[in-house]
C-alpha cells in the first residue's frame, strides 16, 4: 500500500467520533490540570486514564481483529518490540502483501496525555516506562572516582520506553542524526554499507520535514515521521541563539552538512503533539491484513535449534499464559540496548562464562552486553533570571488558558518538548583555540578506531531502497569526500537549553526523573523554590568509558545488571568540566544580560570542600550529578567477530541463522547526537536488507 493511501487512512481515523471524544477528554484533563493547585502528582496520568476508562469505548479500527492472531500459525517474520525500530520494520515488511508479520510488544497503546510534549518528564513514573537502577560506583578509599554519588542509593536512574512506540513515547522528541564522521567510523570497523553516504538516504526516507530553515539536500518530505520546530518559544531561545553568535558560532541545521553550531531543536511533532514511532509508522498500516500486533506480550526466550543454530520462534507470556509462535523466515530483535542483549543472553547467546554461571545453555559464545555507551550529562546547572520568561510548573499548571491554547491551536508552552528549546553542538578543543573558526587539522575520527585514509574514496552506489528517490547530485558536495575533517565537523559536547529548572520543580517530577535525592534538592534549591530559572545541560557526546549489561539471573522477569561506568576514563571527566564551563560562558554573554542570568550561587552537597566554580569543583559535581538523557547503545555491537562484534554488517547475529538485531544496541560507537533518529535509520536499512535477502523466496 502506498504511503499517501496510508496517510489518508490515518487522517480519516483521526476525525469524526474520535475527534469529539478526544475534545471531551481534553477539556476534562485541562480542568484537572488547571485546578491542580500548582502540583502535578506523579500518578496523574494513571488516575486520568482510569477515569476515562469508564467512558464508552471508541470504535474499533479496521485491523483490531489482527491484534489477537492465531499464534498456532507460523508467521514469515516476528518483530520483537514495537519501538522506534520495530515500528519501522513492521511498516516496511508488510509492504509485501505475501508476508505475514507479527509484532510482539510488552506495553500498551499511548493515551492522550502522552501526546503533550511538555509532560515528557512525568512519563517515567508511569507504566509507559521501564525503570532500572545502575550499579553503584562509589568513591574509592581516597575519595576519588565514582559516579551517581548524589543519586538515590548512589545509583543512576535508567529509563526506557514500554509502549507501542517504545522510548519514542516517553523521550523528549529531539530529532538529531549525529555527525557524518560517526557513520564513516562505523564503516571503518569492517561494516560495509554503513558510511554516511550509505545511510543518509535512509534518514531522508523516513522524514516528513516541515522545517522552515533547513538544508533541503539533507531532508525528506514524503516520509511518515514529522520533523519540525516547536510552535512556541520563550524569549530565552532567542537569547541562547544570539549567545552562540556572540561566541563566534553559526546558526545551523544540525541535520545538514554542519554539526557544530547553535540551533532551535528539531523535534518529532505534529500540530504541537508528540509523534511517536507508533503514530508515525504503525497507525497508518492498521488496515493491512498481513500486519498483526500483540500487546502486553513479554518475550522470554528466542527458541533456537541447537543442532542447526537456527532461530525458529519465540516464547512469550501474555495474560499469564505462555505461548510459542514460529517464524518461517526471520526473527528481528528490536527492544533496545538494554532489553535486546538481555533477551539474547536468556536465549543462550552471550559470554560463555557468564551464561554458564547462571545455568543457561550456551548456544553461541558472543560478547553480548559489553560496549555499553551512553551520553552522561549534568542536569542541575541552573541560572536565575529577573523576569517571568521561563516555564515554572506552578504557573503553568494553574493556567487553563495555556492548556486551551494547546488543545485548540496546538501551540503554547505545553508544546515545548520536555522543556527543551534549543541546543548547541561544540568541540571543546576548538572552543579553547582562539582560531577555532579557521578550523584546525583533525587527526582522528574516533577513539580507538583507525579510519581508512581520506585518499580512499567511498564508492557511491545507489542502495537497495524500495520507495525512495535520491538525487545523486546531492553527494557531489558530500562534506567528508575529499578533505581532512576539522574540529568543526566533530563536536564532543552538546549543550541543551531547558526553559525550566529544579527551582521551579515544585512537585518533584523532574527531580524524580533525574534520580537525585530529596536532600540534595532541599539543600540546593529550597531557598529558590518557585523562582524563574533555566537550565543549561552539558552532555558528553563521545565517551571513552564503556559499561556493561549482564543478567541478574536466568529469570526473564528479573531486571538486568546495568553498570554504566560513567567517567571511568579520565578524559570524559575533563571534557565534561570544559562543557560545564562553556555552558556558563554561554549564559554570561551579553545576550543573557537582559534577564540578568545568574548562576545559582549554592555549592552542591559533597563538593563544598572544593573551591566553588573551580575545575576541581565541576569535576566533583559531574561525579555527583551524573544524569542521563537515555541514549543507551552499543551492547550488540555491529562488527566482525575479530572486532568483538555481535552482529555482522547486515545485522545478522554471528553464528545464528534467521536472527537479526536492529536497534541502537548495534551501534559500534555512539553517535554525536540523540539516538532515536539513528534507530529509525537502522530499521529502514534493515528492512531493505531483509527484502533483498528474501526477494527470490516463494510465498
C-alpha positions as CSV (number, residue, x, y, z in Angstrom):
1,X,0.0,0.0,0.0
2,X,1.4,3.3,-1.0
3,X,2.4,6.0,1.6
4,X,-0.2,8.5,0.6
5,X,-3.0,6.0,0.9
6,X,-1.7,5.1,4.4
7,X,-1.6,8.8,5.4
8,X,-5.2,9.3,4.1
9,X,-6.5,6.4,6.2
10,X,-4.7,7.9,9.2
11,X,-6.4,11.3,8.6
12,X,-9.8,9.7,8.4
13,X,-9.2,7.7,11.6
14,X,-8.4,10.9,13.5
15,X,-11.7,12.5,12.6
16,X,-15.4,12.0,13.3
17,X,-16.4,10.4,16.6
18,X,-12.9,10.1,17.8
19,X,-12.3,13.8,17.5
20,X,-15.3,14.7,19.6
21,X,-14.4,12.2,22.2
22,X,-10.8,13.5,22.3
23,X,-12.1,17.0,22.8
24,X,-14.3,15.9,25.8
25,X,-11.3,14.1,27.2
26,X,-9.1,17.2,26.6
27,X,-11.4,19.6,28.4
28,X,-11.8,17.3,31.4
29,X,-8.0,16.9,31.5
30,X,-7.5,20.6,31.3
31,X,-9.8,21.1,34.3
32,X,-7.8,18.5,36.2
33,X,-4.5,20.3,35.4
34,X,-5.9,23.8,35.8
35,X,-7.1,23.2,39.3
36,X,-4.2,21.1,40.5
37,X,-3.1,24.0,42.7
38,X,0.4,24.0,41.0
39,X,1.1,20.4,41.9
40,X,1.2,17.5,39.4
41,X,1.2,14.2,41.3
42,X,3.3,11.5,39.7
43,X,0.3,9.3,39.3
44,X,-1.8,11.8,37.5
45,X,-1.6,10.1,34.1
46,X,-2.8,6.8,35.5
47,X,-5.5,8.5,37.5
48,X,-6.9,10.3,34.5
49,X,-6.5,7.3,32.3
50,X,-8.5,5.2,34.7
51,X,-11.1,7.9,34.9
52,X,-11.6,7.9,31.1
53,X,-11.7,4.2,31.0
54,X,-15.3,4.5,32.3
55,X,-16.4,6.2,29.0
56,X,-17.7,4.1,26.1
57,X,-15.1,2.5,24.0
58,X,-14.0,4.1,20.8
59,X,-15.0,2.4,17.5
60,X,-12.6,-0.4,16.7
61,X,-10.1,0.3,13.9
62,X,-10.3,-1.9,10.8
63,X,-7.5,-4.1,11.9
64,X,-8.3,-4.5,15.5
65,X,-9.1,-8.2,14.8
66,X,-5.4,-8.6,13.9
67,X,-4.4,-7.8,17.4
68,X,-5.4,-11.3,18.5
69,X,-3.8,-13.5,15.9
70,X,-3.8,-17.3,15.9
71,X,-0.4,-18.0,17.5
72,X,-0.5,-21.6,16.3
73,X,0.0,-20.5,12.7
74,X,3.5,-19.6,11.6
75,X,4.4,-16.1,10.6
76,X,7.0,-15.1,8.0
77,X,8.6,-12.6,10.3
78,X,8.5,-12.0,14.1
79,X,9.4,-8.5,15.2
80,X,10.2,-8.3,18.9
81,X,9.4,-4.8,20.2
82,X,7.2,-2.1,18.7
83,X,9.6,0.7,19.5
84,X,11.3,3.1,17.1
85,X,13.0,0.4,15.1
86,X,10.3,-2.3,15.4
87,X,7.6,0.0,14.2
88,X,9.6,0.9,11.0
89,X,10.3,-2.7,10.3
90,X,6.7,-3.7,10.7
91,X,5.6,-1.0,8.3
92,X,8.2,-1.8,5.6
93,X,8.0,-5.6,5.7
94,X,4.2,-5.6,5.4
95,X,4.6,-3.6,2.2
96,X,4.9,-7.1,0.7
97,X,1.3,-8.4,1.0
98,X,2.5,-12.0,0.9
99,X,4.5,-11.7,4.1
100,X,2.7,-12.2,7.4
101,X,4.3,-10.1,10.2
102,X,3.7,-10.4,13.9
103,X,4.9,-7.6,16.3
104,X,5.2,-8.6,19.9
105,X,5.1,-5.6,22.3
106,X,5.2,-5.7,26.1
107,X,3.5,-2.3,26.5
108,X,0.2,-0.7,25.7
109,X,-1.1,2.0,23.3
110,X,-0.5,5.6,24.2
111,X,-3.1,7.8,25.9
112,X,-4.0,11.4,25.4
113,X,-1.5,12.8,27.9
114,X,1.5,11.1,26.4
115,X,0.9,13.3,23.4
116,X,1.6,16.5,25.4
117,X,5.3,17.4,24.8
118,X,5.9,19.3,28.0
119,X,4.8,16.4,30.1
120,X,7.6,14.1,28.9
121,X,9.4,14.2,32.3
122,X,6.4,12.8,34.1
123,X,6.1,9.7,31.9
124,X,9.0,7.9,33.6
125,X,6.7,7.3,36.6
126,X,4.0,5.6,34.6
127,X,3.6,2.2,33.1
128,X,4.9,3.6,29.8
129,X,8.5,3.4,31.2
130,X,10.7,0.6,32.2
131,X,12.9,1.8,35.1
132,X,16.2,0.2,36.3
133,X,18.9,1.4,38.6
134,X,22.6,1.3,37.7
135,X,25.1,-0.5,39.8
136,X,26.7,1.8,42.4
137,X,30.1,3.3,41.6
138,X,31.2,4.8,45.0
139,X,34.4,6.7,45.5
140,X,37.5,4.8,46.5
141,X,39.2,4.9,49.9
142,X,40.9,8.1,48.9
143,X,37.7,9.9,48.0
144,X,38.4,9.6,44.3
145,X,36.4,8.4,41.3
146,X,32.8,7.2,41.3
147,X,29.6,8.5,39.6
148,X,26.0,9.0,40.5
149,X,27.1,10.0,44.0
150,X,24.1,12.3,44.7
151,X,21.5,10.0,43.3
152,X,19.2,7.8,45.4
153,X,21.3,4.9,46.8
154,X,24.2,6.1,44.7
155,X,22.6,4.6,41.6
156,X,21.7,6.3,38.4
157,X,18.2,6.0,37.1
158,X,17.9,4.1,33.9
159,X,14.7,4.7,31.9
160,X,13.5,3.2,28.6
161,X,10.0,3.0,27.0
162,X,7.5,0.3,27.3
163,X,4.7,1.1,24.9
164,X,3.6,0.8,21.3
165,X,6.1,3.3,20.1
166,X,8.8,2.3,22.7
167,X,11.0,5.0,24.0
168,X,9.6,7.5,21.4
169,X,6.5,7.6,23.7
170,X,8.5,8.9,26.7
171,X,11.5,10.7,25.3
172,X,12.0,14.4,24.7
173,X,11.3,14.1,20.9
174,X,14.5,15.7,19.7
175,X,15.5,14.6,16.2
176,X,19.2,14.6,15.8
177,X,21.2,12.3,13.4
178,X,24.7,12.7,14.6
179,X,27.8,13.6,12.5
180,X,28.8,12.2,9.1
181,X,32.1,11.1,10.8
182,X,30.1,8.8,13.1
183,X,28.9,6.6,10.3
184,X,32.2,6.7,8.5
185,X,33.7,5.4,11.7
186,X,31.2,2.5,11.7
187,X,32.2,1.8,8.1
188,X,35.8,1.7,9.1
189,X,35.1,-1.1,11.6
190,X,34.6,-3.5,8.7
191,X,30.9,-2.6,8.3
192,X,30.5,-2.0,4.5
193,X,27.3,-0.1,3.6
194,X,27.3,2.0,6.8
195,X,29.2,5.1,5.7
196,X,27.4,8.4,5.8
197,X,26.8,8.3,2.1
198,X,25.2,4.9,2.6
199,X,22.9,5.8,5.5
200,X,21.8,9.3,4.6
201,X,19.1,8.1,2.1
202,X,17.5,6.2,4.9
203,X,17.3,9.2,7.1
204,X,15.7,11.0,4.2
205,X,13.3,8.1,3.5
206,X,11.6,8.3,7.0
207,X,11.3,12.0,7.3
208,X,8.4,14.3,6.6
209,X,10.3,17.6,7.1
210,X,8.3,20.7,8.0
211,X,11.3,22.9,8.9
212,X,11.4,26.4,7.5
213,X,15.2,27.0,7.8
214,X,16.9,23.8,6.6
215,X,19.3,22.5,4.0
216,X,16.9,20.9,1.6
217,X,19.6,18.5,0.3
218,X,19.6,16.6,3.5
219,X,15.9,16.3,4.3
220,X,13.0,14.2,3.2
221,X,9.4,15.4,2.7
222,X,7.3,12.3,1.8
223,X,8.1,10.0,4.8
224,X,6.0,9.0,7.7
225,X,7.9,10.9,10.5
226,X,7.1,14.5,11.1
227,X,10.1,16.7,11.9
228,X,9.6,20.3,12.8
229,X,10.4,23.0,15.3
230,X,8.2,23.5,18.4
231,X,5.4,26.1,17.6
232,X,6.1,28.0,20.9
233,X,9.3,29.6,22.3
234,X,10.2,31.6,25.3
235,X,12.4,34.7,25.0
236,X,15.3,32.6,26.2
237,X,15.6,30.7,23.0
238,X,16.5,33.9,21.1
239,X,19.0,34.7,23.9
240,X,20.6,31.3,23.5
241,X,20.9,31.6,19.7
242,X,22.3,35.1,20.0
243,X,24.8,34.0,22.6
244,X,26.1,31.4,20.2
245,X,26.6,34.1,17.5
246,X,28.3,36.3,20.1
247,X,30.8,33.5,20.8
248,X,31.6,33.1,17.1
249,X,29.3,30.2,16.2
250,X,26.9,30.0,13.3
251,X,23.2,29.1,13.5
252,X,22.9,25.8,11.7
253,X,20.6,23.0,10.6
254,X,22.4,20.3,12.6
255,X,20.9,17.6,10.4
256,X,22.6,19.1,7.4
257,X,26.2,19.1,6.4
258,X,27.4,21.0,9.5
259,X,27.1,19.9,13.1
260,X,29.0,22.5,15.1
261,X,26.8,25.5,16.0
262,X,23.6,26.6,17.7
263,X,20.1,25.8,16.7
264,X,16.5,25.5,17.7
265,X,15.6,21.9,18.5
266,X,14.2,19.8,15.7
267,X,11.5,17.6,17.1
268,X,9.1,14.9,16.1
269,X,5.9,16.9,16.5
270,X,2.6,17.3,14.5
271,X,0.4,20.2,15.2
272,X,2.0,20.6,18.6
273,X,1.6,17.0,19.6
274,X,4.2,14.2,20.1
275,X,4.7,11.9,17.0
276,X,5.9,8.6,18.3
277,X,7.0,5.7,16.2
278,X,3.6,4.1,16.8
279,X,1.8,7.1,15.4
280,X,4.1,7.6,12.5
281,X,4.7,4.1,11.3
282,X,2.0,1.7,12.8
283,X,-1.3,3.7,12.8
284,X,-1.2,4.2,9.0
285,X,-0.9,0.5,8.4
286,X,-3.6,-0.9,10.7
287,X,-5.7,-1.8,7.6
288,X,-3.1,-4.2,6.2
289,X,-4.4,-7.7,6.7
290,X,-0.9,-9.1,7.0
291,X,0.1,-6.9,9.9
292,X,-0.5,-8.3,13.4
293,X,0.3,-6.6,16.7
294,X,0.2,-8.5,20.0
295,X,0.3,-6.1,23.0
296,X,1.1,-7.0,26.6
297,X,3.3,-9.7,25.3
298,X,6.6,-10.3,27.2
299,X,9.0,-12.3,25.1
300,X,11.0,-14.6,27.5
301,X,13.1,-16.6,25.0
302,X,14.2,-16.8,21.4
303,X,13.9,-20.5,20.6
304,X,17.0,-21.7,18.7
305,X,17.6,-25.1,17.2
306,X,20.9,-26.1,18.9
307,X,21.8,-28.5,16.2
308,X,21.3,-26.2,13.2
309,X,21.7,-23.0,15.2
310,X,18.6,-21.5,13.5
311,X,16.2,-19.3,15.3
312,X,12.8,-20.9,14.8
313,X,10.4,-19.0,17.1
314,X,9.9,-17.2,20.4
315,X,8.2,-17.9,23.7
316,X,6.2,-15.1,25.3
317,X,3.9,-14.5,28.2
318,X,0.5,-12.8,27.7
319,X,-2.4,-12.7,30.2
320,X,-0.5,-15.1,32.5
321,X,-0.2,-17.7,29.7
322,X,2.9,-18.9,27.9
323,X,2.7,-19.1,24.1
324,X,5.1,-20.2,21.4
325,X,5.0,-18.7,17.9
326,X,7.2,-19.7,15.0
327,X,8.8,-17.8,12.1
328,X,9.4,-19.3,8.7
329,X,11.9,-16.6,7.6
330,X,13.4,-14.4,10.3
331,X,13.1,-13.1,13.8
332,X,14.2,-9.4,14.2
333,X,15.0,-8.2,17.7
334,X,14.2,-4.5,18.3
335,X,14.0,-4.0,22.0
336,X,16.8,-1.5,22.5
337,X,20.3,-1.5,24.0
338,X,19.1,-2.7,27.4
339,X,16.5,-5.4,26.6
340,X,18.0,-6.8,23.3
341,X,21.2,-8.1,25.0
342,X,19.2,-9.4,27.9
343,X,17.0,-11.5,25.7
344,X,19.9,-12.8,23.6
345,X,21.6,-13.9,26.8
346,X,18.5,-15.5,28.2
347,X,18.3,-17.4,24.9
348,X,21.8,-18.8,25.1
349,X,23.7,-16.2,23.0
350,X,26.3,-14.3,25.0
351,X,29.5,-14.6,27.0
352,X,30.1,-18.3,27.7
353,X,31.4,-17.9,31.3
354,X,28.6,-15.5,32.3
355,X,25.8,-17.7,30.9
356,X,27.2,-20.9,32.3
357,X,27.4,-19.4,35.8
358,X,23.7,-18.9,35.6
359,X,22.9,-22.3,34.3
360,X,22.0,-21.1,30.8
361,X,22.9,-23.4,28.0
362,X,25.3,-21.7,25.7
363,X,24.4,-21.8,22.1
364,X,26.7,-19.2,20.7
365,X,29.6,-17.5,22.6
366,X,29.5,-13.8,21.7
367,X,30.4,-10.6,23.6
368,X,26.7,-9.6,24.2
369,X,26.2,-6.8,26.8
370,X,29.7,-5.4,26.5
371,X,30.4,-2.0,24.9
372,X,27.6,-0.2,26.7
373,X,27.7,3.5,25.9
374,X,25.6,6.5,26.9
375,X,25.6,10.3,26.9
376,X,26.1,11.3,30.5
377,X,25.0,14.8,31.4
378,X,24.9,17.2,34.3
379,X,21.3,18.4,34.5
380,X,21.5,20.8,37.5
381,X,23.3,23.8,36.1
382,X,20.8,26.4,37.0
383,X,20.6,30.1,36.1
384,X,18.2,32.6,37.8
385,X,16.6,35.3,35.8
386,X,14.8,38.5,36.8
387,X,11.7,38.2,34.7
388,X,8.9,35.6,34.2
389,X,10.4,34.3,30.9
390,X,10.8,30.6,32.0
391,X,8.2,27.9,32.4
392,X,7.6,27.4,36.1
393,X,5.5,24.4,37.0
394,X,3.1,26.1,39.4
395,X,2.4,28.9,37.0
396,X,1.8,26.7,34.0
397,X,-0.4,24.1,35.7
398,X,-2.7,26.7,37.2
399,X,-3.3,28.3,33.8
400,X,-6.3,26.8,32.0
401,X,-5.8,29.4,29.2
402,X,-2.4,27.9,28.3
403,X,-3.9,24.4,28.2
404,X,-6.8,25.6,26.0
405,X,-4.2,27.2,23.7
406,X,-2.6,23.8,23.4
407,X,-5.9,22.0,22.8
408,X,-7.4,24.4,20.2
409,X,-4.4,25.8,18.4
410,X,-1.6,23.2,19.1
411,X,0.7,25.9,20.5
412,X,1.7,27.5,23.8
413,X,4.2,26.3,26.4
414,X,2.7,22.8,26.6
415,X,4.2,22.1,23.2
416,X,7.8,22.6,24.3
417,X,9.3,19.1,24.2
418,X,10.2,18.3,27.8
419,X,11.1,21.9,28.2
420,X,14.0,21.8,25.7
421,X,14.0,24.7,23.3
422,X,17.5,24.9,21.7
423,X,20.8,23.2,21.6
424,X,24.4,23.6,20.6
425,X,27.0,21.2,19.3
426,X,30.5,22.2,20.2
427,X,34.1,20.8,20.1
428,X,35.7,21.7,23.4
429,X,39.2,21.6,21.9
430,X,38.3,24.0,19.2
431,X,36.5,26.2,21.7
432,X,39.7,26.6,23.6
433,X,41.5,27.6,20.4
434,X,41.1,31.3,19.6
435,X,41.5,30.5,15.9
436,X,38.8,27.8,16.1
437,X,36.7,29.3,13.3
438,X,39.5,28.7,10.8
439,X,39.5,25.0,11.7
440,X,42.5,23.1,12.8
441,X,43.5,19.7,11.3
442,X,41.8,16.7,12.8
443,X,44.0,13.7,13.5
444,X,41.4,11.0,14.2
445,X,37.8,10.3,13.8
446,X,37.0,8.5,17.0
447,X,38.9,6.9,19.8
448,X,40.5,3.5,19.1
449,X,39.3,3.5,15.5
450,X,41.7,3.9,12.6
451,X,39.8,5.4,9.8
452,X,41.0,4.4,6.3
453,X,42.8,7.2,4.7
454,X,40.9,10.1,3.2
455,X,42.6,9.3,-0.1
456,X,40.4,6.2,-0.2
457,X,37.0,7.2,-1.6
458,X,33.7,5.6,-0.7
459,X,32.3,4.1,-3.8
460,X,28.9,5.6,-4.2
461,X,26.3,3.1,-5.3
462,X,22.6,3.5,-5.1
463,X,21.5,1.4,-2.1
464,X,18.7,-1.1,-2.3
465,X,15.9,1.2,-1.4
466,X,12.3,0.2,-2.0
467,X,10.4,3.5,-2.0
468,X,12.7,6.5,-2.2
469,X,14.1,8.8,-4.8
470,X,17.5,10.2,-4.1
471,X,19.2,12.9,-6.1
472,X,22.8,11.5,-6.5
473,X,24.0,15.1,-7.3
474,X,23.3,15.7,-3.6
475,X,26.5,13.9,-2.8
476,X,28.8,15.7,-5.2
477,X,29.4,18.2,-2.3
478,X,29.4,15.5,0.4
479,X,31.3,17.2,3.2
480,X,33.7,14.3,4.0
481,X,34.6,13.3,0.5
482,X,37.9,14.9,-0.4
483,X,39.2,16.9,2.6
484,X,40.5,16.4,6.0
485,X,38.0,16.7,8.7
486,X,38.3,19.7,11.1
487,X,37.2,20.1,14.6
488,X,34.2,22.0,13.3
489,X,32.9,18.7,11.8
490,X,33.3,16.8,15.0
491,X,31.6,18.0,18.3
492,X,32.3,16.3,21.5
493,X,29.7,18.0,23.7
494,X,26.1,19.2,23.4
495,X,24.5,22.0,25.5
496,X,20.7,21.8,25.8
497,X,18.7,24.8,26.8
498,X,15.9,23.8,29.1
499,X,13.5,26.6,30.0
500,X,12.6,25.2,33.3
501,X,14.7,24.1,36.3
502,X,14.8,22.2,39.5
503,X,14.0,25.5,41.3
504,X,10.5,25.5,39.7
505,X,10.0,21.8,40.1
506,X,7.5,22.1,43.0
507,X,6.0,18.7,42.6
508,X,9.4,16.9,42.3
509,X,8.7,15.4,38.9
510,X,11.9,16.5,37.3
511,X,13.9,15.6,40.4
512,X,12.4,12.1,40.3
513,X,13.3,11.7,36.6
514,X,16.9,12.6,37.3
515,X,17.0,10.3,40.3
516,X,18.6,12.9,42.7
517,X,17.9,12.7,46.4
518,X,15.4,14.8,48.2
519,X,18.2,16.0,50.5
520,X,20.2,17.3,47.5
521,X,17.2,19.2,46.2
522,X,16.4,20.7,49.6
523,X,19.9,21.8,50.3
524,X,20.5,23.4,46.9
525,X,17.1,24.7,45.8
526,X,14.9,25.2,48.9
527,X,15.8,29.0,49.1
528,X,14.8,29.4,45.5
529,X,11.7,27.3,45.2
530,X,9.3,28.7,42.6
531,X,11.9,31.2,41.2
532,X,12.2,31.8,37.5
533,X,15.3,29.9,36.3
534,X,16.5,28.0,33.3
535,X,18.9,25.1,32.9
536,X,21.8,24.5,30.6
537,X,22.5,20.8,30.3
538,X,26.1,19.9,29.2
539,X,26.1,16.4,27.5
540,X,29.2,14.3,26.8
541,X,28.8,13.1,23.2
542,X,31.9,11.0,22.7
543,X,32.5,9.0,25.9
544,X,35.6,6.8,26.1
545,X,34.3,5.0,29.1
546,X,32.4,1.7,28.5
547,X,29.9,0.0,30.7
548,X,28.4,-3.5,30.6
549,X,25.0,-5.1,30.9
550,X,24.7,-8.6,32.5
551,X,22.0,-10.9,33.7
552,X,21.0,-10.9,37.3
553,X,19.6,-14.4,37.0
554,X,18.1,-16.8,34.4
555,X,14.7,-15.5,35.3
556,X,13.5,-13.3,32.3
557,X,11.4,-11.2,34.7
558,X,14.5,-10.1,36.7
559,X,15.9,-6.8,35.7
560,X,19.4,-6.9,34.2
561,X,22.5,-5.6,36.0
562,X,23.5,-2.3,34.3
563,X,27.0,-0.9,35.0
564,X,27.0,2.5,33.3
565,X,30.6,3.1,34.4
566,X,30.5,6.9,33.7
567,X,33.8,8.8,34.0
568,X,35.8,5.6,34.2
569,X,38.1,7.3,31.6
570,X,39.6,10.5,32.9
571,X,39.3,12.2,29.5
572,X,35.5,12.0,29.9
573,X,35.6,13.9,33.2
574,X,37.9,16.5,31.7
575,X,35.7,17.1,28.7
576,X,32.6,17.4,31.0
577,X,34.4,20.0,33.1
578,X,35.1,22.0,29.9
579,X,31.4,21.5,28.8
580,X,30.2,23.0,32.1
581,X,32.5,26.0,31.8
582,X,31.4,26.6,28.2
583,X,27.7,26.5,29.3
584,X,28.5,29.1,31.9
585,X,30.2,31.1,29.2
586,X,27.1,31.0,27.1
587,X,24.9,32.2,30.0
588,X,27.4,35.0,30.7
589,X,27.1,36.6,27.2
590,X,25.5,40.0,26.5
591,X,22.5,38.2,25.1
592,X,21.5,36.9,28.5
593,X,22.3,40.2,30.4
594,X,18.8,41.4,29.6
595,X,17.5,38.9,32.1
596,X,20.4,39.2,34.5
597,X,21.1,35.4,34.1
598,X,23.0,34.4,37.2
599,X,24.5,31.0,38.1
600,X,22.7,29.6,41.2
601,X,25.2,30.6,44.0
602,X,24.9,27.4,46.0
603,X,27.7,24.8,46.3
604,X,26.5,21.3,45.7
605,X,26.5,18.8,48.6
606,X,29.6,16.6,48.5
607,X,31.6,19.3,46.8
608,X,31.7,22.1,49.3
609,X,35.2,21.2,50.3
610,X,36.4,22.3,46.8
611,X,36.7,25.9,45.7
612,X,33.4,26.9,44.1
613,X,33.5,27.1,40.3
614,X,37.0,25.7,40.1
615,X,37.8,22.9,37.7
616,X,38.1,20.5,40.6
617,X,34.7,21.7,41.8
618,X,33.0,21.0,38.5
619,X,34.7,17.6,38.3
620,X,33.3,16.8,41.7
621,X,29.8,18.0,40.6
622,X,29.9,15.8,37.5
623,X,30.6,12.7,39.6
624,X,27.7,13.6,41.9
625,X,25.1,14.7,39.4
626,X,25.7,12.0,36.7
627,X,22.4,12.3,34.9
628,X,21.4,10.7,31.6
629,X,19.3,11.5,28.6
630,X,18.8,7.8,27.9
631,X,20.9,7.3,24.8
632,X,22.0,3.7,25.7
633,X,23.7,1.9,22.8
634,X,26.4,-0.5,21.7
635,X,25.6,-3.7,23.6
636,X,25.1,-5.8,20.5
637,X,28.0,-4.3,18.6
638,X,28.0,-4.4,14.8
639,X,31.3,-5.6,13.5
640,X,33.3,-8.7,12.6
641,X,33.9,-11.4,15.2
642,X,37.5,-10.4,15.2
643,X,36.4,-6.9,16.3
644,X,34.2,-8.2,19.1
645,X,31.0,-7.9,17.1
646,X,27.7,-9.5,18.0
647,X,26.1,-8.9,14.6
648,X,27.6,-8.5,11.2
649,X,27.2,-5.6,8.8
650,X,23.8,-7.0,7.7
651,X,22.7,-7.1,11.3
652,X,22.7,-10.9,11.4
653,X,23.7,-12.4,14.7
654,X,27.1,-14.2,14.3
655,X,26.7,-17.9,14.2
656,X,22.9,-18.0,14.2
657,X,20.6,-18.2,11.2
658,X,17.3,-16.4,11.0
659,X,18.0,-13.9,13.7
660,X,18.9,-10.2,13.4
661,X,19.1,-7.3,15.8
662,X,18.0,-3.9,14.5
663,X,18.1,-1.1,17.1
664,X,20.5,1.2,18.9
665,X,22.3,-1.7,20.5
666,X,24.1,-2.4,17.2
667,X,25.9,0.9,17.2
668,X,29.7,0.2,17.4
669,X,30.3,3.7,18.7
670,X,27.7,6.1,20.0
671,X,26.8,8.9,17.6
672,X,27.2,12.6,18.4
673,X,23.5,13.3,18.7
674,X,20.3,11.8,20.0
675,X,19.8,8.1,19.3
676,X,16.1,8.0,18.1
677,X,16.8,9.2,14.6
678,X,19.6,6.7,14.0
679,X,17.2,3.9,15.3
680,X,14.7,4.8,12.6
681,X,17.5,4.8,10.0
682,X,18.9,1.4,11.2
683,X,15.4,-0.1,10.8
684,X,14.9,1.4,7.4
685,X,18.2,0.0,6.2
686,X,17.5,-3.4,7.9
687,X,14.1,-3.7,6.1
688,X,15.8,-3.2,2.7
689,X,18.5,-5.8,3.5
690,X,15.8,-8.3,4.6
691,X,13.8,-7.6,1.4
692,X,16.9,-8.1,-0.6
693,X,17.8,-11.4,1.1
694,X,14.3,-12.8,0.6
695,X,13.4,-11.3,-2.8
696,X,13.6,-14.7,-4.5
697,X,11.7,-16.6,-1.9
698,X,8.5,-18.4,-2.8
699,X,5.4,-17.1,-0.8
